[in-house]
Amino acid sequence: QLMKSLKASNAALQKANIELEQFAYIASHDLKTPIRNISSFLGLAERDLKKGKYDDLHTFFGYAKAGAHQMNTLVEDILDFSRLNSTKAQKTESTNLNELVTSCIEQLSATYGDQFEVKMHHLPTVQTSPSLLSILCMNLLDNAIKYNTTDRPTIEVLAQSYSESWIISFKDNGIGIAPEFQDKVFDMFQRLHPPDQYSGTGIGLAMCKKVTQRLGGTIQLRSQPGKGSTFLVSLPKNASDTAI
């Protein structure tokens, strides 16, 4: 038992070290970009103010403001991810997936209006942490809407029952993901597209993976470029209050 405990502690430490290295990278790279932009455009504004030129100030301040917004979003996402590393056990309770997904749809409608559609197919009531599962559903649905070039992004959510687990699938009609990138999309801060093409910080799917780990499950991806993606989330039927 002592050896098992030691191995588990070592595995957790290795995982923490990997995430720490990723945090260090983001601090030295991604955070520097908006800071550099803010400094640069404020410098240009200061130069023009000294010369008594005001024509371009609105543009310079606009770019500086956009950089500040980008940095704030990144910091908030980092904080959200770090909270998932909490050792506090999450209480599991009977959770109606139809109601949970409907709540996520209502929240996303505030951003996207009625420009997307979610089809739910007889979703069950499961024993899980509704707060954690909401994070997962929100990110998967948001990704399916965002990374989509069709006239109407559509996501199908269905569940299959197995002896010891539920498999909940999120199938979309989005742009899809090439095979060589499918193992990387769950890495923290992994972006497959430039920010001017698709917004985001590249942390959403990493949060999904962390959530499923904390719930004692797994998440997998099946996708083809141009033919959409399907995310398969496995959740144990006999879930207990755990913290990973």
Secondary structure, DSSP 8 states (H G I E B T S, - for coil): -HHHHHHHHHHHHHHHHHHHHHHHHHHHTTTHHHHHHHHHHHHHHHHHHHHT--TTHHHHHHHHHHHHHHHHHHHHHHHHHHHTT--S-B--EEEEHHHHHHHHHHHHHHHHTTS-EEEEES--EEEE-HHHHHHHHHHHHHHHHHS--SSS-EEEEEEEE-SSEEEEEEEE-S----GGGTTTTTSTT--SS-TTTS-S-S-HHHHHHHHHHHTT-EEEEEE-TTS-EEEEEEEESS---B--
